Amino acid sequence: MGSLDAKPAAETQEVSIKDQAQLWNIIYGFADSLVLRCAVEIGIADIIKNNDGAITLAQLASKLPVPNVSSDYLYRMVRYLVHLNILEQETCNGGVEKVYSLKPVGTLLLRDAERSMVPMILGMTQKDFMVSWHFMKEGLGSGSTTAFEKGMGIDIWKYLEGNPDQSQLFNEGMAGETRLLTKSLIEDCRDTFQGLDSLVDIGGGNGTTIKAIHEAFPHIKCTLYDLPHVVANSHDLPNIEKVPGDMFKSVPSAQAILLKLILHDWTDDECVNILKKCREAIPKETGKVIIVDVALEEESNHELTKTRLILDIDMLVNTGGRERTADDWENLLKRAGFRSHRIRPIRAIQSVIEAFP
Ligand SMILES: C[S@@+](CC[C@H](N)C(=O)[O-])C[C@H]1O[C@@H](n2cnc3c(N)ncnc32)[C@H](O)[C@@H]1O
């Protein structure tokens, strides 16, 4: 008898309270996102920081930008944030009063912190960006149309082009979210950049990444390349050339090309198209394409696997792209005509994939 036959019928298997609770947690997963959004909207993290790092509920209520705060409502929100490991709760005055401070994750909710995730939280949880998740079923049978397009009637890049405020939030969100990633990229892959004389960051957003690379390696001639409306609103970038354009039409020439969080937005055929253009834009002997994207290990129990799989679903729903396994990368790079490549893990959710023409 095969092992499949050995299993009892599914409906006769024991189901525990724990199983049921697990499903409740999944059903209400959106509560985590939206309690977080509310915490950001009312600025809890900054209020705590500006109160010397610790605050009582009454103090917090008095500093919120909301009239007549209900202390019961606020307490229950704060209690949930403690449970989410965002706030720390301690007691003082002989255990009578509770005092709240920021856990390390909570510091990512500070508005002006270098690695703030506030724009990303506000961007990803705003109503327009949640519509696509309700169109997953329609996306399933759609061929080339994403759930985002099904829900919003327009693809994500056109939507951002027509909504400057959302576009700015998205670009700031990407920049904030990837500051830690860029730090790991620079620190863990110094040898990748050290010998380069020129580098183009394709789809470089508001220029945060290329600016950091230029600061770490000032000898490299750096270029930011992105869609015209994105380049027009990018940071002031001394000594960095800005080139507006469409990577599906052409890419500027350089010794190396950086594709950071780009290929996961596109289908395999679209990636092959982009990668072929990149291969033609770099020198055959000394050139390379530096890809920064997830290298998915589907079977792994690694602590970051869930995050990587969530990002894959995000790509599935919103951009039509995907997160890729080592085999997927190998196939893609072979199809685009690259001679060899190596995947380098860094201290990040993503890895670095160096591809040689
Ligand atoms: C997910 S963001 C990544 C931004 C940045 N590389 C980073 O790591 O934060 C994708 C970027 O690709 C850009 N993009 C989308 N379509 C493009 C195109 N056809 N040509 C050039 N850039 C494009 C977007 O404007 C956006 O800045």
The ligand as an SDF file (V2000), in Angstrom:
LIG
                    3D

 27 29  0  0  0  0  0  0  0  0999 V2000
   10.3770   47.6780   -7.6740 C   0  0  0  0  0  0  0  0  0  0  0  0
   11.0120   49.2160   -8.1860 S   0  0  0  0  0  0  0  0  0  0  0  0
   12.7520   49.0430   -7.8150 C   0  0  0  0  0  0  0  0  0  0  0  0
   13.4120   50.3630   -7.5770 C   0  0  0  0  0  0  0  0  0  0  0  0
   14.9110   50.2870   -7.1980 C   0  0  0  0  0  0  0  0  0  0  0  0
   15.6910   49.5620   -8.1490 N   0  0  0  0  0  0  0  0  0  0  0  0
   15.1040   49.7230   -5.7970 C   0  0  0  0  0  0  0  0  0  0  0  0
   15.8090   48.7570   -5.6290 O   0  0  0  0  0  0  0  0  0  0  0  0
   14.5400   50.2820   -4.8500 O   0  0  0  0  0  0  0  0  0  0  0  0
   10.9720   49.0330   -9.9530 C   0  0  0  0  0  0  0  0  0  0  0  0
   11.4860   50.2430  -10.7240 C   0  0  0  0  0  0  0  0  0  0  0  0
   11.4500   49.9310  -12.1400 O   0  0  0  0  0  0  0  0  0  0  0  0
   11.0670   51.1100  -12.8200 C   0  0  0  0  0  0  0  0  0  0  0  0
   10.5350   50.7660  -14.1550 N   0  0  0  0  0  0  0  0  0  0  0  0
    9.3530   50.1670  -14.4500 C   0  0  0  0  0  0  0  0  0  0  0  0
    9.2360   50.0180  -15.7890 N   0  0  0  0  0  0  0  0  0  0  0  0
   10.3660   50.5330  -16.3460 C   0  0  0  0  0  0  0  0  0  0  0  0
   10.8250   50.6700  -17.6920 C   0  0  0  0  0  0  0  0  0  0  0  0
   10.0770   50.2300  -18.7120 N   0  0  0  0  0  0  0  0  0  0  0  0
   12.0430   51.2480  -17.8920 N   0  0  0  0  0  0  0  0  0  0  0  0
   12.8040   51.6840  -16.8520 C   0  0  0  0  0  0  0  0  0  0  0  0
   12.4130   51.5660  -15.5500 N   0  0  0  0  0  0  0  0  0  0  0  0
   11.2090   51.0020  -15.3050 C   0  0  0  0  0  0  0  0  0  0  0  0
   10.0170   51.7200  -11.9030 C   0  0  0  0  0  0  0  0  0  0  0  0
    9.7740   53.0650  -12.1960 O   0  0  0  0  0  0  0  0  0  0  0  0
   10.6470   51.4940  -10.5290 C   0  0  0  0  0  0  0  0  0  0  0  0
   11.4780   52.5580  -10.1510 O   0  0  0  0  0  0  0  0  0  0  0  0
  1  2  1  0
  2  3  1  0
  2 10  1  0
  3  4  1  0
  4  5  1  0
  5  6  1  0
  5  7  1  0
  7  8  2  0
  7  9  1  0
 10 11  1  0
 11 12  1  0
 11 26  1  0
 12 13  1  0
 13 14  1  0
 13 24  1  0
 14 15  1  0
 14 23  1  0
 15 16  2  0
 16 17  1  0
 17 18  1  0
 17 23  2  0
 18 19  1  0
 18 20  2  0
 20 21  1  0
 21 22  2  0
 22 23  1  0
 24 25  1  0
 24 26  1  0
 26 27  1  0
M  CHG  2   2   1   9  -1
M  END
$$$$
